[in-house]
């Protein structure tokens, strides 16, 4: 099993939240989640329960579209 932290539902929000070093990191993360399914039977994408419900649902759809299981993680701050 591979778990990918999706974090949010758009590249713009992802860049603001995660500050990736590569400009296309959000798309690369989605591509990885899709590609890894060829090698690993279970792929899960997650978000933390602190983002708005609309974003959670958008992330759920995105994960499902990529063929991944979706899970909302509780914030452990």
DODRENSE-267295 format. One record per atom (N, C-alpha, C): residue number from 1; residue in three letters; atom name; x, y, z. Coordinates in steps of 0.02 Angstrom, whole numbers, padded with zeros to 5 digits, m for minus. Example, Ala and Ser with C-alpha at 12.3 -4.5 7.8 and 13.67 -1.06 7.14 Angstrom:
2
[1, "Ala", "N", [00660, m00284, 00390]] [1, "Ala", "CA", [00615, m00225, 00390]] [1, "Ala", "C", [00660, m00165, 00390]] [2, "Ser", "N", [00642, m00112, 00354]] [2, "Ser", "CA", [00684, m00053, 00357]] [2, "Ser", "C", [00645, 00002, 00394]] 
END
This chain:
77
[1, "Unk", "N", [00042, m00059, 00000]] [1, "Unk", "CA", [00000, 00000, 00000]] [1, "Unk", "C", [00044, 00062, 00000]] [2, "Unk", "N", [00021, 00112, m00037]] [2, "Unk", "CA", [00055, 00177, m00039]] [2, "Unk", "C", [00003, 00229, m00018]] [3, "Unk", "N", [00024, 00275, 00025]] [3, "Unk", "CA", [m00020, 00330, 00045]] [3, "Unk", "C", [00011, 00395, 00021]] [4, "Unk", "N", [m00029, 00435, m00013]] [4, "Unk", "CA", [m00007, 00499, m00040]] [4, "Unk", "C", [m00048, 00554, m00006]] [5, "Unk", "N", [m00015, 00602, 00025]] [5, "Unk", "CA", [m00050, 00657, 00057]] [5, "Unk", "C", [m00068, 00709, 00004]] [6, "Unk", "N", [m00131, 00712, m00013]] [6, "Unk", "CA", [m00156, 00757, m00065]] [6, "Unk", "C", [m00156, 00829, m00041]] [7, "Unk", "N", [m00172, 00840, 00021]] [7, "Unk", "CA", [m00171, 00906, 00054]] [7, "Unk", "C", [m00226, 00954, 00035]] [8, "Unk", "N", [m00240, 00963, m00029]] [8, "Unk", "CA", [m00291, 01010, m00051]] [8, "Unk", "C", [m00312, 00994, m00122]] [9, "Unk", "N", [m00359, 01033, m00148]] [9, "Unk", "CA", [m00391, 01014, m00211]] [9, "Unk", "C", [m00368, 01050, m00274]] [10, "Unk", "N", [m00322, 01098, m00268]] [10, "Unk", "CA", [m00297, 01133, m00327]] [10, "Unk", "C", [m00222, 01144, m00322]] [11, "Unk", "N", [m00191, 01153, m00379]] [11, "Unk", "CA", [m00118, 01166, m00381]] [11, "Unk", "C", [m00102, 01231, m00345]] [12, "Unk", "N", [m00143, 01282, m00353]] [12, "Unk", "CA", [m00130, 01347, m00321]] [12, "Unk", "C", [m00130, 01340, m00245]] [13, "Unk", "N", [m00180, 01307, m00218]] [13, "Unk", "CA", [m00183, 01297, m00145]] [13, "Unk", "C", [m00126, 01253, m00121]] [14, "Unk", "N", [m00110, 01202, m00160]] [14, "Unk", "CA", [m00055, 01156, m00143]] [14, "Unk", "C", [00010, 01195, m00139]] [15, "Unk", "N", [00023, 01237, m00188]] [15, "Unk", "CA", [00085, 01276, m00189]] [15, "Unk", "C", [00089, 01323, m00129]] [16, "Unk", "N", [00033, 01355, m00112]] [16, "Unk", "CA", [00031, 01401, m00055]] [16, "Unk", "C", [00042, 01364, 00011]] [17, "Unk", "N", [00015, 01304, 00016]] [17, "Unk", "CA", [00018, 01265, 00078]] [17, "Unk", "C", [00085, 01229, 00086]] [18, "Unk", "N", [00109, 01198, 00033]] [18, "Unk", "CA", [00166, 01153, 00037]] [18, "Unk", "C", [00233, 01184, 00016]] [19, "Unk", "N", [00231, 01238, m00022]] [19, "Unk", "CA", [00291, 01271, m00046]] [19, "Unk", "C", [00339, 01223, m00080]] [20, "Unk", "N", [00315, 01187, m00132]] [20, "Unk", "CA", [00359, 01137, m00165]] [20, "Unk", "C", [00417, 01171, m00202]] [21, "Unk", "N", [00471, 01135, m00209]] [21, "Unk", "CA", [00530, 01162, m00244]] [21, "Unk", "C", [00520, 01159, m00320]] [22, "Unk", "N", [00479, 01114, m00343]] [22, "Unk", "CA", [00466, 01107, m00415]] [22, "Unk", "C", [00400, 01140, m00433]] [23, "Unk", "N", [00398, 01177, m00488]] [23, "Unk", "CA", [00336, 01214, m00505]] [23, "Unk", "C", [00276, 01171, m00522]] [24, "Unk", "N", [00287, 01110, m00544]] [24, "Unk", "CA", [00231, 01067, m00565]] [24, "Unk", "C", [00220, 01010, m00515]] [25, "Unk", "N", [00236, 01021, m00452]] [25, "Unk", "CA", [00234, 00968, m00401]] [25, "Unk", "C", [00164, 00938, m00392]] [26, "Unk", "N", [00113, 00979, m00393]] [26, "Unk", "CA", [00045, 00953, m00382]] [26, "Unk", "C", [00026, 00903, m00437]] [27, "Unk", "N", [00039, 00921, m00499]] [27, "Unk", "CA", [00024, 00875, m00554]] [27, "Unk", "C", [00068, 00813, m00550]] [28, "Unk", "N", [00131, 00821, m00532]] [28, "Unk", "CA", [00176, 00764, m00525]] [28, "Unk", "C", [00152, 00717, m00471]] [29, "Unk", "N", [00126, 00744, m00416]] [29, "Unk", "CA", [00099, 00702, m00362]] [29, "Unk", "C", [00039, 00662, m00387]] [30, "Unk", "N", [m00005, 00694, m00425]] [30, "Unk", "CA", [m00063, 00659, m00452]] [30, "Unk", "C", [m00041, 00606, m00503]] [31, "Unk", "N", [00007, 00623, m00544]] [31, "Unk", "CA", [00033, 00575, m00593]] [31, "Unk", "C", [00064, 00515, m00558]] [32, "Unk", "N", [00101, 00527, m00504]] [32, "Unk", "CA", [00131, 00473, m00465]] [32, "Unk", "C", [00077, 00427, m00437]] [33, "Unk", "N", [00025, 00456, m00408]] [33, "Unk", "CA", [m00029, 00415, m00379]] [33, "Unk", "C", [m00061, 00371, m00432]] [34, "Unk", "N", [m00069, 00397, m00491]] [34, "Unk", "CA", [m00099, 00358, m00546]] [34, "Unk", "C", [m00050, 00304, m00570]] [35, "Unk", "N", [00013, 00322, m00580]] [35, "Unk", "CA", [00063, 00275, m00606]] [35, "Unk", "C", [00079, 00219, m00557]] [36, "Unk", "N", [00083, 00235, m00493]] [36, "Unk", "CA", [00103, 00184, m00444]] [36, "Unk", "C", [00052, 00128, m00438]] [37, "Unk", "N", [m00009, 00141, m00460]] [37, "Unk", "CA", [m00061, 00088, m00459]] [37, "Unk", "C", [m00041, 00028, m00501]] [38, "Unk", "N", [00003, 00038, m00550]] [38, "Unk", "CA", [00027, m00017, m00591]] [38, "Unk", "C", [00070, m00066, m00552]] [39, "Unk", "N", [00099, m00043, m00496]] [39, "Unk", "CA", [00148, m00082, m00459]] [39, "Unk", "C", [00126, m00099, m00388]] [40, "Unk", "N", [00081, m00060, m00361]] [40, "Unk", "CA", [00058, m00070, m00292]] [40, "Unk", "C", [m00018, m00078, m00293]] [41, "Unk", "N", [m00044, m00131, m00263]] [41, "Unk", "CA", [m00116, m00144, m00270]] [41, "Unk", "C", [m00162, m00093, m00236]] [42, "Unk", "N", [m00139, m00060, m00184]] [42, "Unk", "CA", [m00182, m00013, m00149]] [42, "Unk", "C", [m00148, 00055, m00144]] [43, "Unk", "N", [m00181, 00106, m00171]] [43, "Unk", "CA", [m00157, 00175, m00166]] [43, "Unk", "C", [m00210, 00215, m00129]] [44, "Unk", "N", [m00188, 00250, m00078]] [44, "Unk", "CA", [m00233, 00291, m00038]] [44, "Unk", "C", [m00210, 00364, m00043]] [45, "Unk", "N", [m00257, 00409, m00051]] [45, "Unk", "CA", [m00242, 00480, m00049]] [45, "Unk", "C", [m00279, 00509, 00011]] [46, "Unk", "N", [m00245, 00554, 00047]] [46, "Unk", "CA", [m00273, 00579, 00109]] [46, "Unk", "C", [m00272, 00655, 00111]] [47, "Unk", "N", [m00315, 00682, 00154]] [47, "Unk", "CA", [m00315, 00752, 00173]] [47, "Unk", "C", [m00327, 00756, 00248]] [48, "Unk", "N", [m00310, 00813, 00277]] [48, "Unk", "CA", [m00323, 00824, 00348]] [48, "Unk", "C", [m00391, 00857, 00356]] [49, "Unk", "N", [m00425, 00841, 00409]] [49, "Unk", "CA", [m00494, 00864, 00420]] [49, "Unk", "C", [m00502, 00939, 00435]] [50, "Unk", "N", [m00448, 00977, 00428]] [50, "Unk", "CA", [m00451, 01049, 00442]] [50, "Unk", "C", [m00468, 01091, 00381]] [51, "Unk", "N", [m00469, 01061, 00321]] [51, "Unk", "CA", [m00486, 01099, 00261]] [51, "Unk", "C", [m00562, 01101, 00254]] [52, "Unk", "N", [m00589, 01150, 00218]] [52, "Unk", "CA", [m00661, 01155, 00210]] [52, "Unk", "C", [m00692, 01093, 00178]] [53, "Unk", "N", [m00755, 01079, 00197]] [53, "Unk", "CA", [m00790, 01020, 00172]] [53, "Unk", "C", [m00793, 01017, 00096]] [54, "Unk", "N", [m00800, 01076, 00064]] [54, "Unk", "CA", [m00802, 01077, m00009]] [54, "Unk", "C", [m00737, 01052, m00039]] [55, "Unk", "N", [m00681, 01071, m00008]] [55, "Unk", "CA", [m00616, 01048, m00031]] [55, "Unk", "C", [m00608, 00973, m00019]] [56, "Unk", "N", [m00633, 00950, 00038]] [56, "Unk", "CA", [m00629, 00878, 00053]] [56, "Unk", "C", [m00667, 00839, m00001]] [57, "Unk", "N", [m00726, 00862, m00019]] [57, "Unk", "CA", [m00765, 00826, m00070]] [57, "Unk", "C", [m00731, 00830, m00138]] [58, "Unk", "N", [m00701, 00886, m00155]] [58, "Unk", "CA", [m00664, 00892, m00218]] [58, "Unk", "C", [m00604, 00844, m00218]] [59, "Unk", "N", [m00571, 00838, m00161]] [59, "Unk", "CA", [m00515, 00791, m00155]] [59, "Unk", "C", [m00539, 00719, m00160]] [60, "Unk", "N", [m00596, 00705, m00130]] [60, "Unk", "CA", [m00624, 00637, m00134]] [60, "Unk", "C", [m00635, 00619, m00208]] [61, "Unk", "N", [m00665, 00664, m00246]] [61, "Unk", "CA", [m00678, 00651, m00316]] [61, "Unk", "C", [m00613, 00642, m00355]] [62, "Unk", "N", [m00565, 00685, m00341]] [62, "Unk", "CA", [m00500, 00680, m00375]] [62, "Unk", "C", [m00468, 00612, m00362]] [63, "Unk", "N", [m00467, 00590, m00298]] [63, "Unk", "CA", [m00438, 00526, m00280]] [63, "Unk", "C", [m00474, 00469, m00316]] [64, "Unk", "N", [m00540, 00471, m00315]] [64, "Unk", "CA", [m00579, 00419, m00348]] [64, "Unk", "C", [m00566, 00419, m00423]] [65, "Unk", "N", [m00560, 00478, m00453]] [65, "Unk", "CA", [m00545, 00482, m00525]] [65, "Unk", "C", [m00477, 00452, m00541]] [66, "Unk", "N", [m00431, 00455, m00494]] [66, "Unk", "CA", [m00364, 00426, m00504]] [66, "Unk", "C", [m00362, 00352, m00485]] [67, "Unk", "N", [m00418, 00325, m00461]] [67, "Unk", "CA", [m00422, 00255, m00441]] [67, "Unk", "C", [m00394, 00240, m00373]] [68, "Unk", "N", [m00390, 00291, m00330]] [68, "Unk", "CA", [m00363, 00283, m00263]] [68, "Unk", "C", [m00418, 00281, m00211]] [69, "Unk", "N", [m00403, 00250, m00155]] [69, "Unk", "CA", [m00446, 00253, m00096]] [69, "Unk", "C", [m00437, 00323, m00066]] [70, "Unk", "N", [m00489, 00349, m00035]] [70, "Unk", "CA", [m00484, 00416, m00005]] [70, "Unk", "C", [m00497, 00411, 00070]] [71, "Unk", "N", [m00456, 00448, 00108]] [71, "Unk", "CA", [m00465, 00449, 00181]] [71, "Unk", "C", [m00453, 00519, 00207]] [72, "Unk", "N", [m00495, 00540, 00254]] [72, "Unk", "CA", [m00487, 00604, 00288]] [72, "Unk", "C", [m00454, 00588, 00355]] [73, "Unk", "N", [m00395, 00618, 00365]] [73, "Unk", "CA", [m00358, 00606, 00427]] [73, "Unk", "C", [m00375, 00660, 00478]] [74, "Unk", "N", [m00379, 00641, 00542]] [74, "Unk", "CA", [m00389, 00692, 00594]] [74, "Unk", "C", [m00325, 00732, 00605]] [75, "Unk", "N", [m00334, 00796, 00619]] [75, "Unk", "CA", [m00277, 00839, 00634]] [75, "Unk", "C", [m00248, 00818, 00702]] [76, "Unk", "N", [m00183, 00807, 00704]] [76, "Unk", "CA", [m00151, 00784, 00766]] [76, "Unk", "C", [m00104, 00838, 00793]] [77, "Unk", "N", [m00128, 00900, 00792]] [77, "Unk", "CA", [m00086, 00957, 00810]] [77, "Unk", "C", [m00072, 00965, 00881]] 
END
